[in-house]
Amino acid sequence: MYYSNSDIRTYADADTLFKTARTPSKGKPIRSFARILKDGDDYIITVKGTNICRITPDNTLEFIAEVNTVRCNTFTLVGNLHSVIPIAISRVGTGRYRVEHSSTLIALSQGRWPHMKNDAPEYFKGIKFDLSTGECLNRRVDMLKSVDTDKRKEWLRLLTRWNRGIKVRMKMGVFSGLVERRRIEGGNAQGGQTGLTEPLYKAIIDGTHDTQLLYNIVLQASPTYWSQTTITPDDVQRYIKNLLSAHSIHFRQRFGVLPK
């Protein structure tokens, strides 16, 4: 049963494994994607150079990665994290994940997927598990059950206003011009979606459509079909939709619609 085959199940396991490191200052590789580092008396588990969780001497495991960090490493964490630590993680929506100790999943035997989808604790930075018992120590109410309805109405109003402005500019040919500018200049985007987060949120709040922001969005967009050699305004429109979806949870938390 693969849920019982984690390399590290307790603080003692982490301590024993780390002592085999050839170069302690660089940590100890685990499998092909993770590494264990020491921080004082604590141990840090990293995935592809990113700090994911901390294991303390009292046998507590705390996740220290932001939700967006988890999103950027979804495939590795969902598919492989349980092979390093006794915690499974599952994506249940854009920017939403659930985590559960392997002992709970083993005890369930049947119905593990429904449990991970609907009942396991929802992930947030700072969620903790007792590695001795498998108990989640600080579970929160699911964020979608804690919506501020007044803030939600205001956020939807602002988002609708901004999207309306995008549609107007699409009809006016603004994006056709920006797509042509990209073709001529051969520009490349910098910073990926993360680089658009702050200016995009500010634009939605202020109701603005700064040309540089729109051009940066155009630079990020990709052709929809493999046979395309260049992007079109329709590709940009689809990318904007995906961009808003990817940032939806973060933006709503920041605006106060959802708890942080």
Secondary structure, 3 states (H helix, E strand, C coil): CHHHCCCCCCHHHHHHHHCCCCCHHHCEEECCCEEEEEECCEEEEEECCEEEEEEECCCEEEECCCHHHHHHCHHHHHHHHHHCCCEEEEEEECCEEEEEEHHHHHHHCCCHHHHHHHHCCECCCCCEEECCCCCECCCCCCHHHCCCHHHHHHHHHHHHHHHHHHHHHHHHCHHHHHHHHHHHHCCCCCCCHHHHHHHHHHHHHHCCCCHHHHHHHHHHCCCCCCCCCCCCHHHHHHHHHHHHHHHHHHHHHHHCCCCC
